[in-house]
Amino acid sequence: MNGGERGRKELASRLLEDLLLYSIWLLGLAGGIGVLVGKGWSRPALELFCWTLMVLVVLSGVRRYRAVPAPRLMLGISLAAFIVPVIAFCIATILTLRSDGVVKQLSSAWRILAG
């Protein structure tokens, strides 16, 4: 509010990003709850959330890194300390969701509901 015209433009440009991020988090929440309940649609929803989260985290990290003037060593280290575990967790989730047991269990739950 007190940043003047430039501050207002920055807030307006981030509004769309924040709305997209909020919708992605809701998709992840719905997918996670769906997996716990055993819904067949939850596997692709949660996988889409993980892929999107990985892309957004990397893009956000690159954007923050480029926005800061040199030297950026400590910022790079702190970004890597945050980004690497998030990506590792997302990859582990995707691999787990693609495992035969999960696919079989969620597809059988889908057949029970459909049939």
N, C-alpha and C positions, 0 to 999 in steps of 0.2 A: 504494500500500500504506500509506503513512504519512499519507494525506490524511483518514483517518477514514471515517466512514459516508458523507459526501458524496462523497469521492473514489471509494469503491467503487461508489456509485450511478452516478457519471459513467462509470466504466470499464464497468460493466454495460450502460449505455445505448449506449455506443459499440461494443460487441461486435457487435451486429447490423449496424450501419453498416459496420464493418470487414469483416465476412464478405461483405456485399453488394458492397462495393468490390473485395474480392479476387476474387469470382466474375466481376465485370464485367471486371477486368483479365485474367482467364483467358480470357474470351470474346474480348477484343481480341487476345490473343496467338494463340489458335486461329484467329481470322479472318485475322490478318496472315500466319500461316504457311500457311493455306489459300490465300490470294491468291498467295503466292510459289510454291506447288506447283501452282496452277491448279485448285483445287476450286470447283465451282459454288456450294456452300453458303457459301463464305467471304464473298461480297459482302454478303448480308444480315446475316451475323454481325458483320462489321466495321462496317457502317453502324449497326447497333444499338448497338455499342460507342461509336461516335462520338456519337450522339445522347444516350446515357446519360451519357457523360463530360461533355458540355457542360452538361447539366442538373445533374449532381452538382457540377461546378466552380462554377457560379453559386450554387447553394444553399449550398455550403460557404463561398464568399466572403461572401455575405449574412449567414450565421450568424456568421462571425468578425467581420465589421464591426459587427454589432449587439451583440456580446458585449463590445466594448471601449468604455470610457467616452470621452466627448469630451475633447479634440479628436482627430479620426480622419483628418485629411487625409493624413498620411504612410501610414497603413494603407490608405486608399482608393487612393492612388497605387500602392502596391506590389501590392495585389490586382489592380488594373486591368492592371498590367504583367505579371502572371502569367496572368490570365484571358483577356485579349484575344488573345494569340498562340495559346493552346490552342484557343479557339473558332475562330480563323481557320484553324488547321491542320485541325481537325475538319471544317469546312465545305469546305475544299479537298479533303480525302479523300473526303467524301460526293459532291461534284461529280465527282471523278475516277472513283469507283466507278460512278456513273450514266452515264458517257460511253459512247457507242456501241461504241467499241473494246473497252473492258473487259467490257461486257455480252456482246458477241459472243464474245470469247475465253473467258470463264469459262463461258458457256452451251455453247460447242462442246466444251470439256473435259468438261462434265457429260454431253453426249450421247455422247461417245466412251466414257466409263466405263459409261453405262447401256446402250448398244447394243452 
